[in-house]
Amino acid sequence: MSAASSTTDFGFRRVDLDAKQGLVDDVFHKVAGRYDLMNDLMSAGLHRVWKDVMVTRLGVPKARAFHHLDVAGGTGDVAFKVVGAGTRADATVCDINAEMLKVGRDRAAKRGLSERVEFVQGNAEELPFPSRSFDGYTIAFGIRNVPRIQKALDEAYRVLRPGGRLLVLEFSPDVVPGLDRVYDAYSFSVIPPMGRMVTGDAEPYQYLVESIRKFPRNEAFAGMIEKAGFARVAVTPMTGGIACLSGGWKI
């Protein structure tokens, strides 16, 4: 393996491929307790609207069994929306970070959803589930933190049943011209100081805004989804391209 292929992006830094996961874990360990609050502040609440769109697009049956997997969703917000959309839907949340999962379990208990939402610690690149286990797979604002994105998409394909749907919600580098300059100024000048004020640490949010700029462009990411085996791949930019909903079907 060449030196170039054994490194990857961690924000604007190049790091050893095997070191990235530990660095990402440290980021989310620091922010777990106020993760959703910071998402509300950073996006002016839009992340909840984008997630609603994703769950609507998922098409959870109202009264038929639906087994769903939400990856990198430790705090449970997407899983709670999924089980709320169908009376016989259940969800498994898989996250590599134990602190995020603890937040999610506590929230599930308070909502009376512990029987319908399961929390499992695991790696998106090596999911601890049998093949063809789930009807749906979502990952919201998490895939850009995965060291080997293609491997995670391959795993998504493996654990989905035929007819299952993949949906990936992620911040996008393809912001429309004009808005992109305003968005950059906000991201780099406002978000890290806001993170310091709310969580006591600006560094995790500096990484997060940098990681968005290093994520593949929409067309390239759609190609990665197709490479994993998915059909009918579609890309939906939202809010001027700040976020993008991408996905496909396992046929």
Backbone bond lengths (Angstrom), bond angles and torsions (degrees), N, CA, C in turn:
res aa  C-N    CA-C-N  psi(-1)  N-CA   C-N-CA  omega(-1)  CA-C   N-CA-C  phi
1 M - - - 1.466 - - 1.527 108.80 -
2 S 1.321 116.85 134.41 1.449 120.17 -179.01 1.511 110.46 -74.34
3 A 1.356 115.32 163.52 1.461 119.43 178.81 1.506 111.02 -61.77
4 A 1.361 116.70 -37.98 1.464 120.37 -178.33 1.521 111.25 -64.68
5 S 1.372 116.58 -38.55 1.461 119.47 -175.73 1.516 112.38 -79.89
6 S 1.339 118.49 -12.01 1.458 120.70 179.34 1.523 112.18 -97.08
7 T 1.325 116.81 8.16 1.452 121.77 175.14 1.515 109.80 -121.09
8 T 1.320 115.64 163.78 1.454 120.56 179.68 1.517 108.70 -150.52
9 D 1.342 115.33 174.61 1.458 120.11 -179.66 1.520 110.83 -84.04
10 F 1.315 115.96 136.42 1.460 122.60 165.80 1.527 104.57 -126.58
11 G 1.341 114.87 91.68 1.464 118.29 -166.34 1.518 108.75 64.49
12 F 1.308 117.05 -130.97 1.459 121.56 179.61 1.525 112.55 -91.13
13 R 1.319 117.40 1.25 1.460 121.37 178.64 1.519 110.28 -93.69
14 R 1.338 116.78 150.35 1.455 121.69 168.43 1.517 108.20 -97.27
15 V 1.329 115.75 129.98 1.463 120.79 -179.06 1.519 108.59 -132.64
16 D 1.330 116.53 163.38 1.455 120.62 174.34 1.525 109.33 -59.26
17 L 1.317 116.03 138.26 1.463 120.91 -178.19 1.518 111.66 -54.86
18 D 1.318 116.77 -42.64 1.458 120.32 -177.87 1.526 113.29 -74.32
19 A 1.347 116.59 -12.34 1.466 119.84 -179.36 1.525 112.44 -90.29
20 K 1.335 117.35 -17.80 1.469 119.43 -172.32 1.522 112.70 -62.80
21 Q 1.342 116.86 -42.17 1.460 118.07 -175.38 1.519 111.60 -60.34
22 G 1.315 117.46 -40.75 1.460 120.27 178.50 1.515 112.19 -64.45
23 L 1.326 116.75 -38.03 1.463 120.76 177.78 1.524 110.84 -65.86
24 V 1.331 116.25 -42.45 1.470 120.60 178.26 1.531 110.17 -64.79
25 D 1.337 116.77 -42.17 1.464 120.14 178.38 1.526 110.93 -57.39
26 D 1.313 116.23 -40.50 1.463 120.54 -179.70 1.524 110.91 -64.92
27 V 1.339 116.46 -39.26 1.464 120.79 177.25 1.523 110.48 -57.51
28 F 1.344 117.08 -50.23 1.459 120.01 -174.30 1.516 112.65 -78.70
29 H 1.316 117.39 -23.45 1.462 119.75 171.33 1.526 110.01 -61.20
30 K 1.335 115.92 -39.54 1.464 120.73 -177.48 1.528 112.69 -70.87
31 V 1.333 117.14 -31.60 1.470 119.23 -170.86 1.523 113.67 -108.80
32 A 1.349 118.95 0.21 1.469 121.31 -170.25 1.523 112.91 -53.71
33 G 1.320 118.00 -45.79 1.452 121.25 -174.00 1.513 114.30 -63.89
34 R 1.331 116.62 -26.40 1.467 119.91 -178.21 1.524 111.91 -124.91
35 Y 1.324 115.00 26.37 1.461 120.28 -176.26 1.525 111.93 -61.32
36 D 1.333 117.18 -52.06 1.465 119.83 -177.63 1.525 111.71 -68.56
37 L 1.329 117.70 -35.22 1.469 120.17 176.33 1.527 110.42 -60.97
38 M 1.339 116.26 -44.53 1.463 118.76 178.83 1.519 111.40 -66.65
39 N 1.324 118.03 -35.25 1.466 119.72 175.73 1.517 110.73 -61.75
40 D 1.347 116.91 -40.98 1.466 120.27 176.93 1.522 111.08 -61.05
41 L 1.328 116.13 -45.93 1.467 119.90 -177.73 1.520 111.65 -68.08
42 M 1.333 117.20 -44.36 1.467 120.64 -176.35 1.520 112.38 -65.69
43 S 1.346 116.04 -37.46 1.472 119.94 -174.65 1.521 112.85 -104.82
44 A 1.345 117.41 7.42 1.466 121.54 -175.12 1.534 110.77 53.79
45 G 1.326 116.21 35.97 1.460 121.57 178.37 1.512 115.27 82.73
46 L 1.343 117.72 -3.26 1.462 120.26 -175.95 1.521 112.48 -66.43
47 H 1.333 117.73 -26.07 1.473 117.98 -179.00 1.520 110.95 -60.24
48 R 1.332 117.69 -30.29 1.470 120.53 178.77 1.532 110.26 -70.51
49 V 1.319 117.27 -38.45 1.464 121.22 176.99 1.515 110.26 -64.89
50 W 1.333 117.05 -45.45 1.462 120.90 179.25 1.526 111.13 -61.00
51 K 1.326 116.82 -40.30 1.471 120.09 178.82 1.529 110.92 -68.41
52 D 1.334 117.35 -35.62 1.464 120.12 175.17 1.531 110.61 -61.27
53 V 1.321 116.28 -41.90 1.466 120.64 177.94 1.524 109.85 -61.61
54 M 1.325 116.67 -43.48 1.458 120.77 -179.89 1.528 111.43 -61.00
55 V 1.317 117.22 -46.63 1.463 120.37 -178.45 1.528 110.76 -67.80
56 T 1.323 117.48 -37.06 1.468 120.04 175.04 1.520 110.58 -62.12
57 R 1.334 116.33 -44.30 1.463 121.14 178.88 1.531 111.44 -63.01
58 L 1.321 117.13 -29.81 1.462 121.70 -179.82 1.528 111.55 -61.70
59 G 1.331 116.63 -33.14 1.455 120.61 176.50 1.516 114.08 71.20
60 V 1.322 116.85 49.54 1.465 120.86 179.56 1.524 109.53 -63.91
61 P 1.340 119.18 127.20 1.471 120.34 179.20 1.528 110.78 -63.30
62 K 1.308 116.20 143.38 1.458 120.46 -177.81 1.526 112.66 -67.62
63 A 1.343 117.20 -38.74 1.465 119.13 -172.59 1.526 113.24 -137.13
64 R 1.325 117.27 16.29 1.463 120.92 177.63 1.519 109.29 -112.86
65 A 1.322 116.76 148.78 1.463 120.90 -179.45 1.527 110.67 -57.67
66 F 1.320 115.40 136.93 1.474 121.37 -179.35 1.520 107.19 -146.55
67 H 1.318 116.10 117.92 1.464 121.53 -178.14 1.525 108.64 -103.97
68 H 1.310 114.78 117.79 1.462 119.68 -171.43 1.519 111.94 -118.46
69 L 1.335 115.53 146.84 1.452 122.69 175.08 1.519 109.34 -120.07
70 D 1.328 116.20 123.13 1.462 121.16 173.68 1.525 107.68 -113.73
71 V 1.320 115.91 119.16 1.461 122.08 -175.31 1.521 109.71 -101.24
72 A 1.322 115.58 142.26 1.471 122.35 179.96 1.524 110.91 60.80
73 G 1.320 115.85 30.72 1.464 121.08 -178.97 1.505 111.78 -117.96
74 G 1.324 116.25 45.86 1.456 121.92 -169.85 1.506 116.50 -53.61
75 T 1.338 118.31 -33.32 1.458 119.34 -177.82 1.528 112.68 -77.52
76 G 1.340 117.13 -9.76 1.454 120.88 170.20 1.508 117.04 88.65
77 D 1.331 119.04 -0.82 1.461 118.25 -171.74 1.526 113.02 -63.12
78 V 1.337 118.79 -40.47 1.461 120.64 178.59 1.533 110.16 -69.83
79 A 1.310 117.72 -43.59 1.465 120.95 179.96 1.523 111.53 -59.10
80 F 1.328 116.96 -40.04 1.466 119.79 179.21 1.530 110.65 -64.30
81 K 1.309 117.34 -36.28 1.466 120.53 177.14 1.527 110.77 -66.90
82 V 1.320 116.63 -39.13 1.468 120.55 -178.79 1.528 110.73 -64.53
83 V 1.328 117.39 -49.20 1.468 118.51 -178.32 1.529 111.17 -70.34
84 G 1.319 116.72 -23.28 1.453 119.52 175.58 1.513 113.08 -73.70
85 A 1.330 116.81 -17.37 1.463 121.28 -177.34 1.521 112.83 -87.20
86 G 1.339 118.20 -16.13 1.462 120.66 -178.88 1.509 111.18 -144.77
87 T 1.313 117.12 135.07 1.463 120.73 -174.94 1.528 112.25 -68.58
88 R 1.346 117.20 -22.19 1.467 120.17 179.74 1.528 111.89 -114.70
89 A 1.310 116.34 16.44 1.463 120.28 177.57 1.519 110.14 -82.35
90 D 1.328 115.42 141.73 1.457 120.49 169.75 1.525 107.86 -129.92
91 A 1.319 116.26 160.19 1.461 120.27 -176.31 1.516 110.32 -137.16
92 T 1.323 114.32 142.86 1.455 122.25 170.70 1.520 107.58 -112.64
93 V 1.308 115.92 125.70 1.463 121.38 175.95 1.523 107.44 -99.61
94 C 1.323 116.30 124.26 1.461 121.33 177.81 1.525 108.61 -117.56
95 D 1.305 115.71 120.10 1.464 121.15 -178.95 1.526 107.82 -141.05
96 I 1.307 116.30 144.10 1.462 119.77 -178.86 1.523 112.38 -80.20
97 N 1.335 116.13 -15.49 1.463 120.72 -172.33 1.524 111.36 -100.71
98 A 1.322 116.42 117.55 1.465 121.42 -176.48 1.520 112.79 -64.69
99 E 1.328 117.91 -34.66 1.465 120.94 -179.73 1.525 111.06 -65.71
100 M 1.325 116.98 -41.65 1.463 120.46 177.69 1.527 110.42 -63.95
101 L 1.320 117.09 -41.49 1.459 120.58 179.27 1.522 111.87 -63.89
102 K 1.302 117.26 -36.44 1.466 120.45 177.80 1.520 110.82 -61.96
103 V 1.332 116.20 -42.19 1.471 120.26 176.63 1.523 109.48 -60.00
104 G 1.332 116.80 -45.08 1.461 120.49 -178.58 1.513 112.94 -64.13
105 R 1.316 117.24 -44.05 1.474 119.79 179.70 1.521 111.31 -61.56
106 D 1.317 116.50 -42.30 1.465 119.80 178.51 1.531 110.91 -61.81
107 R 1.317 116.42 -41.58 1.468 119.69 179.90 1.522 111.63 -68.04
108 A 1.325 116.58 -38.73 1.464 119.65 178.05 1.523 110.69 -62.63
109 A 1.325 116.58 -41.66 1.461 120.40 179.47 1.529 111.09 -62.57
110 K 1.317 116.92 -42.47 1.465 120.79 -179.86 1.523 111.79 -65.57
111 R 1.336 117.03 -28.66 1.469 121.45 179.99 1.522 112.67 -90.64
112 G 1.333 117.25 -1.76 1.455 120.51 -177.15 1.518 112.87 70.11
113 L 1.331 117.94 30.58 1.460 122.56 -175.05 1.525 113.17 -113.60
114 S 1.303 117.76 12.66 1.460 119.85 -176.67 1.524 112.94 -62.15
115 E 1.335 117.98 -27.38 1.469 120.88 179.58 1.519 112.07 -79.58
116 R 1.323 117.72 -18.41 1.471 120.27 -175.97 1.526 113.09 -109.00
117 V 1.325 117.28 -14.93 1.470 120.64 179.80 1.528 108.18 -124.88
118 E 1.310 115.51 117.86 1.460 122.55 179.87 1.530 108.95 -103.12
119 F 1.327 116.36 143.41 1.459 121.74 -179.40 1.524 109.10 -117.76
120 V 1.333 115.97 123.45 1.458 122.40 -174.38 1.522 109.07 -129.74
121 Q 1.321 116.51 130.77 1.460 119.32 175.66 1.525 108.67 -82.65
122 G 1.332 115.88 128.08 1.459 119.33 -178.64 1.514 111.24 -171.06
123 N 1.308 114.99 167.50 1.457 123.61 -176.42 1.520 109.78 -101.64
124 A 1.329 117.25 131.18 1.469 121.61 179.91 1.519 112.19 -59.63
125 E 1.332 117.31 -25.07 1.465 121.14 -179.02 1.520 112.61 -81.93
126 E 1.326 117.52 -17.51 1.465 122.56 -179.69 1.527 108.11 -144.61
127 L 1.302 116.85 73.68 1.455 121.44 -173.88 1.528 111.47 -65.20
128 P 1.335 117.63 136.12 1.471 121.36 -176.86 1.530 112.92 -86.09
129 F 1.341 116.16 47.07 1.460 120.74 -177.44 1.525 109.54 -134.61
130 P 1.334 116.86 150.72 1.470 119.70 176.70 1.532 111.45 -66.03
131 S 1.307 115.81 158.55 1.458 121.04 174.70 1.530 110.15 -62.78
132 R 1.319 115.18 149.77 1.473 122.75 176.57 1.525 112.29 57.33
133 S 1.322 116.40 46.32 1.468 120.96 -176.70 1.526 113.71 -98.57
134 F 1.342 118.08 -22.24 1.462 120.39 -167.97 1.525 111.98 -129.14
135 D 1.342 113.59 151.70 1.464 121.01 176.53 1.523 112.13 -88.91
136 G 1.318 116.71 -23.86 1.456 120.61 -179.87 1.513 110.88 -144.76
137 Y 1.329 115.47 152.40 1.468 122.46 178.21 1.521 107.01 -138.43
138 T 1.323 116.56 125.71 1.460 121.29 174.04 1.522 109.69 -126.91
139 I 1.322 114.67 152.08 1.457 121.38 170.13 1.520 106.67 -147.06
140 A 1.329 115.96 120.03 1.468 121.28 -174.85 1.523 109.69 -114.32
141 F 1.322 115.95 117.02 1.469 123.48 175.83 1.526 111.40 56.97
142 G 1.333 116.14 35.38 1.444 119.89 -179.00 1.514 114.18 -127.06
143 I 1.331 117.78 -24.34 1.458 117.50 -170.23 1.528 112.06 -72.30
144 R 1.327 117.35 -24.09 1.471 117.54 179.08 1.529 111.51 -71.34
145 N 1.334 117.02 -13.01 1.462 120.83 177.94 1.527 112.87 -91.12
146 V 1.324 117.01 -4.11 1.462 121.74 -178.96 1.534 108.71 -82.89
147 P 1.322 118.36 128.52 1.472 119.45 -179.09 1.525 113.77 -59.94
148 R 1.329 117.80 -42.14 1.466 122.45 -177.08 1.532 108.20 -117.59
149 I 1.320 115.75 85.99 1.463 121.20 -173.72 1.522 111.72 -60.91
150 Q 1.325 117.31 -42.71 1.468 119.34 -178.80 1.524 111.13 -61.89
151 K 1.304 116.94 -37.89 1.460 120.43 178.88 1.523 110.84 -64.18
152 A 1.335 116.81 -38.34 1.464 120.22 177.80 1.525 111.18 -65.48
153 L 1.320 117.31 -39.82 1.468 120.67 177.84 1.528 110.73 -66.48
154 D 1.334 116.51 -38.37 1.466 119.82 176.05 1.529 110.72 -61.33
155 E 1.333 116.51 -40.69 1.458 120.82 178.43 1.533 111.19 -66.39
156 A 1.320 116.84 -37.36 1.467 119.74 176.43 1.515 110.65 -58.93
157 Y 1.323 115.70 -43.57 1.464 120.20 178.98 1.533 110.72 -63.17
158 R 1.323 116.41 -41.25 1.462 120.67 -177.65 1.527 112.32 -62.38
159 V 1.321 117.93 -44.43 1.471 119.85 -172.97 1.523 113.22 -83.70
160 L 1.328 118.00 -10.43 1.457 119.85 177.39 1.525 111.09 -82.59
161 R 1.320 115.43 145.91 1.454 121.08 173.06 1.528 109.70 -78.36
162 P 1.330 118.73 157.67 1.468 119.68 171.67 1.532 110.17 -55.11
163 G 1.306 116.51 132.15 1.454 121.61 -173.85 1.516 113.20 91.07
164 G 1.344 116.62 -4.38 1.462 120.74 179.49 1.518 112.24 -76.42
165 R 1.313 115.37 158.31 1.469 120.74 -174.34 1.521 111.50 -121.03
166 L 1.314 115.22 135.98 1.458 124.30 172.11 1.514 109.56 -102.47
167 L 1.347 116.66 133.17 1.459 121.25 172.93 1.522 108.53 -135.64
168 V 1.318 115.38 128.34 1.460 122.70 -178.67 1.524 108.38 -120.63
169 L 1.327 116.67 117.96 1.457 122.03 175.63 1.524 107.15 -105.01
170 E 1.334 115.92 124.56 1.457 118.60 -176.32 1.529 109.82 -151.19
171 F 1.325 115.09 149.49 1.454 119.04 170.19 1.524 108.28 -63.19
172 S 1.321 115.54 147.77 1.458 120.23 -172.21 1.521 111.26 -121.07
173 P 1.339 117.31 144.49 1.463 119.49 172.16 1.526 112.80 -79.80
174 D 1.340 117.96 -6.05 1.464 122.27 -175.97 1.526 112.06 -93.10
175 V 1.327 116.62 58.56 1.468 121.31 178.31 1.526 108.66 -79.78
176 V 1.330 116.45 142.03 1.459 120.00 -175.08 1.526 111.01 -62.54
177 P 1.350 117.33 146.49 1.468 120.80 179.31 1.528 111.29 -55.93
178 G 1.306 116.08 141.74 1.461 122.42 -176.44 1.501 110.51 95.91
179 L 1.338 116.18 -58.78 1.463 120.60 176.21 1.522 110.56 -67.24
180 D 1.340 116.94 -29.44 1.464 119.24 -175.92 1.523 112.58 -61.04
181 R 1.329 117.69 -37.21 1.461 120.05 -179.28 1.528 111.32 -69.74
182 V 1.330 116.37 -40.98 1.461 120.62 176.96 1.528 110.17 -64.21
183 Y 1.318 115.81 -42.61 1.453 121.65 -178.84 1.531 111.44 -64.43
184 D 1.326 116.59 -41.39 1.468 119.76 177.52 1.525 111.08 -63.12
185 A 1.318 115.99 -44.45 1.462 119.34 -179.67 1.527 110.91 -61.65
186 Y 1.327 115.81 -42.74 1.470 120.02 178.37 1.528 110.91 -64.56
187 S 1.341 115.90 -45.52 1.463 120.38 -175.57 1.523 112.18 -60.27
188 F 1.323 116.31 -47.44 1.454 119.89 -171.99 1.528 113.55 -88.14
189 S 1.329 116.94 -25.64 1.465 119.56 -176.82 1.522 113.90 -97.87
190 V 1.341 117.01 -24.90 1.464 120.60 -173.76 1.527 112.44 -108.37
191 I 1.346 117.29 -45.19 1.466 119.49 -170.89 1.528 113.20 -65.45
192 P 1.344 120.96 -49.30 1.478 117.51 179.11 1.532 113.80 -60.29
193 P 1.358 120.17 -43.81 1.465 118.40 175.41 1.535 113.00 -61.99
194 M 1.344 116.06 -35.86 1.461 119.57 176.61 1.528 110.33 -63.14
195 G 1.334 116.06 -40.60 1.455 120.10 177.62 1.514 112.31 -61.98
196 R 1.329 116.04 -40.19 1.464 119.79 177.96 1.527 110.47 -63.19
197 M 1.331 116.94 -40.99 1.454 121.02 -178.04 1.532 111.57 -66.78
198 V 1.344 117.35 -40.41 1.463 121.47 -173.90 1.525 112.23 -85.92
199 T 1.342 117.16 -40.16 1.462 120.33 -174.41 1.516 113.18 -111.05
200 G 1.333 116.63 -11.06 1.458 119.98 -178.25 1.506 114.46 87.20
201 D 1.345 117.37 5.52 1.459 120.63 -176.50 1.520 109.38 -149.17
202 A 1.329 117.40 121.10 1.466 121.86 179.50 1.520 112.38 -86.06
203 E 1.335 117.91 -24.59 1.466 121.31 -171.25 1.521 113.94 -58.35
204 P 1.362 119.62 -44.05 1.465 117.94 178.83 1.516 112.90 -58.93
205 Y 1.307 118.05 -34.43 1.465 121.05 -177.58 1.521 111.96 -80.72
206 Q 1.318 116.79 -25.89 1.457 119.46 170.73 1.526 109.11 -64.06
207 Y 1.323 116.14 -44.00 1.472 119.32 176.35 1.519 110.97 -60.81
208 L 1.328 117.56 -45.56 1.456 120.52 -175.16 1.525 112.00 -61.26
209 V 1.333 118.18 -42.24 1.467 118.59 -179.49 1.527 110.81 -72.75
210 E 1.320 117.30 -31.15 1.465 119.51 176.30 1.530 110.69 -69.48
211 S 1.335 116.74 -39.06 1.461 120.10 -176.06 1.521 111.89 -64.25
212 I 1.322 117.50 -29.58 1.466 120.78 177.51 1.522 110.14 -62.28
213 R 1.328 116.94 -40.80 1.473 120.79 -177.12 1.522 112.07 -71.56
214 K 1.328 117.57 -19.02 1.462 120.59 -179.56 1.528 112.40 -97.02
215 F 1.328 117.58 -3.57 1.459 120.79 -179.94 1.531 109.57 -72.94
216 P 1.347 118.22 147.50 1.473 119.87 179.24 1.523 112.40 -56.55
217 R 1.313 116.17 147.35 1.459 120.98 175.19 1.527 108.93 -65.96
218 N 1.330 116.38 161.41 1.465 121.27 -170.66 1.525 113.32 -55.66
219 E 1.321 116.85 -45.93 1.466 120.11 -177.89 1.528 111.19 -64.57
220 A 1.334 116.25 -40.88 1.463 119.98 179.26 1.525 111.05 -65.80
221 F 1.332 116.82 -40.35 1.458 119.76 179.81 1.522 110.74 -66.57
222 A 1.325 117.37 -39.17 1.467 120.32 176.11 1.523 110.51 -59.19
223 G 1.332 117.04 -37.24 1.456 120.46 177.06 1.513 112.23 -64.70
224 M 1.326 116.62 -34.20 1.469 120.33 177.38 1.528 110.83 -67.76
225 I 1.320 117.11 -37.82 1.466 120.92 177.16 1.522 109.93 -63.86
226 E 1.333 117.00 -43.16 1.460 120.91 177.88 1.530 110.85 -63.59
227 K 1.319 116.75 -39.67 1.465 120.96 179.96 1.526 111.10 -61.19
228 A 1.333 117.19 -32.98 1.471 121.09 178.26 1.519 112.55 -70.01
229 G 1.346 117.33 -13.39 1.452 120.97 177.15 1.513 115.20 116.32
230 F 1.324 117.67 -3.61 1.460 120.54 -176.06 1.525 111.41 -75.21
231 A 1.331 115.14 147.44 1.453 122.82 178.10 1.527 110.16 -110.72
232 R 1.317 115.64 167.41 1.473 122.63 178.71 1.533 110.73 49.75
233 V 1.325 115.50 47.65 1.467 121.27 -179.20 1.526 109.22 -71.13
234 A 1.326 115.40 132.94 1.462 121.14 -178.63 1.516 109.78 -134.20
235 V 1.315 115.76 148.37 1.456 122.96 -179.26 1.522 108.35 -126.86
236 T 1.331 117.38 126.80 1.460 121.94 -179.51 1.528 110.06 -125.04
237 P 1.348 118.49 100.18 1.469 119.96 174.50 1.523 110.13 -67.97
238 M 1.320 116.88 145.44 1.457 121.78 -179.72 1.519 110.23 -132.42
239 T 1.346 115.18 146.47 1.469 122.72 176.40 1.527 110.68 52.87
240 G 1.321 114.34 57.02 1.456 119.65 176.17 1.509 113.89 69.75
241 G 1.333 116.68 19.50 1.455 120.87 179.22 1.516 114.00 88.64
242 I 1.327 118.57 3.11 1.463 120.29 178.91 1.529 110.59 -62.00
243 A 1.319 116.05 -39.01 1.464 121.41 174.94 1.514 108.85 -123.09
244 C 1.319 116.21 160.52 1.457 120.63 179.23 1.518 108.82 -143.22
245 L 1.336 115.94 135.99 1.453 122.58 176.34 1.532 107.68 -106.51
246 S 1.323 116.24 114.62 1.467 121.05 -178.54 1.530 108.74 -120.07
247 G 1.306 115.96 153.48 1.453 117.24 178.13 1.512 113.32 -179.93
248 G 1.318 114.28 179.89 1.458 120.92 179.62 1.509 109.65 -166.21
249 W 1.324 114.56 -179.11 1.467 122.67 -176.30 1.514 110.42 -117.21
250 K 1.320 115.70 144.61 1.453 120.80 170.16 1.529 107.07 -90.26
251 I 1.309 116.19 108.79 1.461 121.33 -175.77 1.527 109.98 -93.79
